[in-house]
């Protein structure tokens, strides 16, 4: 039977959805975590979303979610399985402001959004990298520790500064970012490094236990860079997370030479060519 078009998925599809994502969990931490924690029915929380999928005679070949924050995450067997996704999302009123994925798949999505007259897209070429087993030996992680809930405002401020520096726009609002950080702190998925009694660097990870964890939010205050703080934070956090999951994942830009070298030193290896996308017009789309 030929592949049919995309359709809305809900709680009744959760087992099939999660089983499909678990065939490649290193790419699907966000989808697996959010579906498991917040459910697959649409709701009002920032991390609720509109879930969708596409099937052939054997089952799902593509699936994902457009979250209320405006971010789009998906997993597809190949680029062919994504054909028509842009039209489906626009028809559903879910034009994203952010997405990422394997380069050939993102190129297809962008061409479809462009043909539909969507907003302009800014792309950032990167690599999807994974770390299995353990962190490389010999990395100095002294001064690192799990973040504390009372440091939430500090981490929110650093997170917003990171978004402005990387994407030149505001990312999550403070409330949504704080909600995500609170969960990460409670799960042991947030580490910081101090210098002279002040938090100067941070890193966070979202775990989909026992499969994989996604590293993100790696940021060091500009005046404290070049001293190994981010390397220490990431290494310490990976050591903690690898006690719970099989693989760590992250996206890194090869042009960011300092970060690229640090992740390779820690033990991350390239898994795929990746593209990160931000769409223009977000301020006009969201109140």
N, C-alpha and C positions, 0 to 999 in steps of 0.2 A: 504494500500500500504506500502511496506517495506521502511525503511529509505534508501535513496540513499547516494552517496558519497559527499564529500565536493566540493564546487564550488566557483568561484570568485563572489563577490558581488560588485556592483558599485552604483552610485548615484540613479539609477532607483529603487534600493532595499531599499533606506533609510527609508521610512515609515515603512516597515515591520521589518527592522533591529532595529529601535528605539523602536517600539512597543514591540518587543521580549525582549529587554534589560530592558524596563520599568516594566516588570513583577517582576524584582528583582534589582531595581536601586542601592541598597546598595552595590552590587558587581560590578557595571558596570559604575562607574563614568568616568574612563579614556576613555572607548569606546564611551560613550554618548557625553562627552565633545569634544573629538577630531573629531568625525564624524560631530558634529554640527558646529564646528568652522572651520575645515580644509577640510571638505567634504570627500566623500568615494572613489573618483577616485584617482588612484595612481599619485603622484607628486614628486617633488624634495625636498620639505621641510622635515626636520627631523621628524615632527609629521604627515606627510602623511604616508600612508601605503597600504598594500595589504589586503583588506577586504575579508572575506570568510564566508561561512555558509553551513549548512547541514539541509535538510528538510525531513519531512515525509508528509503524506497526510494532516496533519493539519497545516503545516507551519514549521517554523524554530525550530529546536531542539538544535542547537549549532551555535554560530556565534562569530566572533572575528576579530582581525587585527594583522598583523605582521608589525610593524612600521619600518621606514627607520633607526631609531636609533638602531634597532636590538632587541627591546623588543616585546614580544608576550603577548597579553591580549585576553581573550576569556570568554565566558559564555556558559555553556551547561546545559541542563535539568538534565543530569546524566552522569556518566562516560561512559556508553555504547554509548552515542551520540558522544563521542570524538574519537571513534575507527577510525583509518585511518588518523587522523589529522597530525601526524608526517610525514607519507609518502607524504601527500599532500603538506606540507610545504617544505620538502626536494626537491620534484619534481619541486616546484615553485622557488627553490633557496633561501628560506627564513628560513634557520636554525637560530633560535634565539640565543641570548647570555643571555637573561633574560626572565623568566616567573614566574608566581605565580598562585595559585588557591587552591581549596579544595583538601585536601590530597589524597583521592582516585583517583581524576581526574589527579593530577600531577603524581602520581605513574604510571598510565596507560601511560601517555605521555612519561615519562622517559623510561619505558620499550620499547616503540616503537622506540624512538630515539636510544636507545642502540642497538636494533636489527638491525637498519639500519647503525650501525657503526658511529654514531654521536660522537661529542666530549664529554669528561667526564663532568659530572655535579656535582656541589657542591650544597647541599640542606641545607636550614635553616628552621627548624620546628618552626612554629609560630601559632598565633591565629588571626582570623579575628574578630574584635570587632566593636560594633556600639554604638552610643549615640543618643538617641531621647529625644525630649522635651527641656531639659535645663541642664546646668552644675550644678553639686552638689554645694550647698551653702557653703560659708565660705572659699573659696580659694582666697588667696592674689594674685591679678593680678596687683598690683601697679608696676609702672615702665615699663609696657608693652605698646606698641603702634603699629599702622600700620607701616610697613616698607615703606621706601621712595625710589623713583627711583634712587636718587643719592647714595644710599647704595648698588646698584646692584653688584658692584665688590666685596664688603665685603661679600655679601650673596653667590656669586658664589664661593669664596674661602672657605667659611664654608661648602657649599654643596659638593665640591670636597673632602674636608677633611673627611666628613661624609662617602662618598662612599668608600674612601680608608680604613677607619676604619672598616666599616661593611663588605664590600665585598673583601677587599684587592686588588682592581683594580680601574682603572679610570672608572667613569660612563659616563654620557654625556660629550661631549666636552664643552668648556666654552661658545661657541656661542649658542649651543642648550639649555644649562642650563640657560643661560642669557635670551633667548627668553621665556622660560617657566616661569622664575621668574618675568620677566617684566609683563606678562599677569596676574600672580597671584597678584602682587602688585597693578596693575590697577583695579583688581576686589575686592580689599580689602581682599585677601586671603593670606596675608603674615604679620606676626607679629614678633616683636623683643622685647627683654628686654635689657636695658642698665644697666651698673654698672660703676660708676665714668666716665660717659660720653662716654663709649665705648659699642658697641653692643657685648654682650657676649652669647646671646642665640637667636634662631630663630625657627619658625615653619611656614609651608605653607600648604595651602589647595587648591585643584582644585574643583570648584563647577559645578555640572550639575543641574542648577536651573530649577525647584523647587524641584527636587527629592532628591539629596544627594550630599555630598562633601567628597572628599578623603583627609585625613590628611597625610602629609609626610614632609620630610625635617626637622625633629625635631633634633636639634643639639645645644649643649652647649659646648663652649670652655673647654678643659679638666681641665684647672686650675681654672675654675669657677663652677665646678660640685658639687652636693650635697647641693646646696643652694636654691633649688626650682625654678630655672630659667625656666627650660623646662616646669614644671607643670604650671607656671604662663602664659607662652606663649601659650601653647596648650589650656588652659582654656579660655583665652581671645579671641583667634581665634575661638574657638568653639562657644562662646557667639555671636560673630559677624556673623559667618556662619549660625547658627541656626535661624537667622532672615530671611534667604533666602531659606533654604532647610529644609527638614523634618528629615534628619538623617546624622550624621557624621560617617565616617568609617575610620579604620586604621588597619594595621597589626602590631602585637607586639610579641616579643619572650618572653615566660615565663621565660627563663633563664636570661633575662635582668631584674633583680629584681627591680631595681630602676624605670625603665620605666613602667614595668608592674604595680607596686604599684601606680605610678602616674596616669596612665590612669584609673585604677579602682577607684581611689579617685575622679577623675574628673567626673566619671559616665559611662564610657564605660563598656559594657558587652560582653562576648564571644558570637559570632554568629556561628563560624565554626572552625574546625581544618584546618590549612593553611600550605602551604609549599612554600617557596621562593627558586627559582633556578637560579644559574648562570652557564652557560656552558663555558668550557674551549675553548681555541683556538680563542678567539675573535680578538686578535691582528693579527693573520694570515688571518682572514676572512675579516677584514676591512682595507682599505688603510689608 
